[in-house]
Amino acid sequence: MKIILTGGAGFIGSALARMIINETDHDVLNIDKLTYAGHLESLESIAESDRYQFEHVDICDAETINRIFDEFQPGAIMHLAAESHVDRSIDGSAEFIKTNINGTHILLEEAKKYWQGLENEQKENFRFLHVSTDEVYGELGEDGFFTEETPYDPRSPYSSSKASSDHLVRAWHHTYGLPTMITNCSNNYGPYQFPEKLIPVVLLKALQGKDIPVYGTGENVRDWLFVDDHAKALLKVVQDGVAGETYNIGGHNEKQNLEVVHTICDTLDELVPKEEKYRDLISFVTDRPGHDFRYAIDASKIERELGWVPDETFGTGIKATIEWYLQNMDWVEAVTDKNYNLERLGTKK
């Protein structure tokens, strides 16, 4: 298969690109705008592969997207390009609307034109996979799970922009017949995650001996999904998924934020011991505006229909993640140089 991957220099996209090149015979053309969160350093291990290509392109550039479709002749699109950080969306929503909604619309239109020009088996087998988030569903109480039938109830500029793009993708399937699929995933973590999200921020703050910020009381719950497990699920969906369907992808690892922070601190106590305990650095700060209380994914559909289950528990995944960061601080320094210093974002109300 020839796959166009958008956002392939980002956290999840780069994991997916590395997996496809290293573990399959598929070809990948990676389209990425290279914003603050996209880094070619994450792709150095596959950059020389003759099955991998990179185009420095904004998905809002319709003319260039059209050229790429015509030249590469893909059998599938895996669309991961997105602005993805809730805190940044609170501070400035415009880029989220532009990339997540307008960019998805342009990609759908160019994919539709390309797909309509295909014939027979090529047209029948073509797939457009849109990768989304569980945050489109809103929040849960103490119990229950998000399913593929859960009504949408986004609460942040980020999640509302992703919900909008999900609706566009479904509309292009129902209106034009474009063979689209959507996945909604829980919180990802693992190697190569840009250090603005909870796990790498906590890890790096702890190593620097700085206060570790925990929003509110730390009781908010997330379902944690190891990024390589997510990449395997996405490949499974694009190869075997049914057009028009949605698949929820979760890690079966519900944890309170404070539990996650404690786990990181305790693991660092073992791996990088200091005189004081890392837990002593925890500092509770004003909660994020509109902070959803709990997310949890029911991933039984993808297990039942496609046979996917996560390989990693939170215990094995978090230890592997921490060890990777400890061994790759040069990557951290390269990707944060001059554009991010672990400061808090998203405090505006």
Order of alpha helices (4+ residues) and beta strands (2+ residues): beta-alpha-beta-beta-alpha-beta-alpha-alpha-alpha-beta-alpha-beta-beta-alpha-beta-beta-alpha-beta-beta-alpha-beta-alpha-alpha-alpha
